Every structure is written in C-alpha cells, then in structure tokens.
Amino acid sequence: MASGIDGIGGGRGIPPRSEPSGAGEARPADEAERGTGDRIELSPLARDVARLAGTAEALPDVRPERVAALRSAVDSGTYRVDARALARALVDFEDGLGA
C-alpha cells in the first residue's frame, strides 16, 4: 500500500515524527563527525528535474499577447490549422509517452 506525503495519494499518510527531548539543540561534535545523522542525496537527474520545475513555475501560465493574436485570427476567420503538422505533433507526443 502506497502512502502519500502530507496525506496526498489516498494512503493513510506518514504520521509526523515526534521530536525527542532537546529537539533543536546542536548535535554533539562526535556525532556530526561520524555522520550518523539523517542524510539525503539526490541523483543528478532529480536535481535537474527540480531545477526545471522551478523554472517552469516562474513562467506565466498564459501569454496574453499570444492569446490576443489567436483570438483576433479566429474572430477574423483567418486562423487556419495545418492538419499535417497537428497530426505529426500528436504522433510525436504519443511516441514520447512510451519512452
């Protein structure tokens, strides 16, 4: 059974970790030197995905100038769809899903 993070994903979620007494205090130097604390290491791919996700989030959801140009073309009856280009893009997209 899969558990979600913060209750997302339909599972029961992961209960919050209780903090031991003295939480927030600095670890003793010998523990830090031994490296016995929790640690996470991300793969280069995971770092790239995180970086790209941040870049994508910074982009606007809508490009108003593009929407206005398309609306004008549709309203004036000059908007045309290249059926071959559309079909090619759909096939390329579907091919990419199986990769």
Residue, then its C-alpha position, 0 to 999 in steps of 0.5 A: m500500500a502506497s502512502g502519500i506525503d502530507g496525506i496526498g495519494g489516498g494512503r493513510g499518510i506518514p504520521p509526523r515524527s515526534e521530536p525527542s527531548g532537546a529537539g533543536e539543540a546542536r548535535p554533539a561534535d562526535e556525532a556530526e563527525r561520524g555522520t550518523g545523522d539523517r542524510i539525503e542525496l539526490s541523483p543528478l537527474a532529480r536535481d535537474v528535474a527540480r531545477l526545471a520545475g522551478t523554472a517552469e513555475a516562474l513562467p506565466d501560465v498564459r501569454p496574453e499577447r499570444v492569446a490576443a493574436l489567436r483570438s483576433a485570427v479566429d474572430s477574423g476567420t483567418y486562423r487556419v490549422d495545418a492538419r499535417a503538422l497537428a497530426r505529426a505533433l500528436v504522433d510525436f507526443e504519443d511516441g514520447l509517452g512510451a519512452 
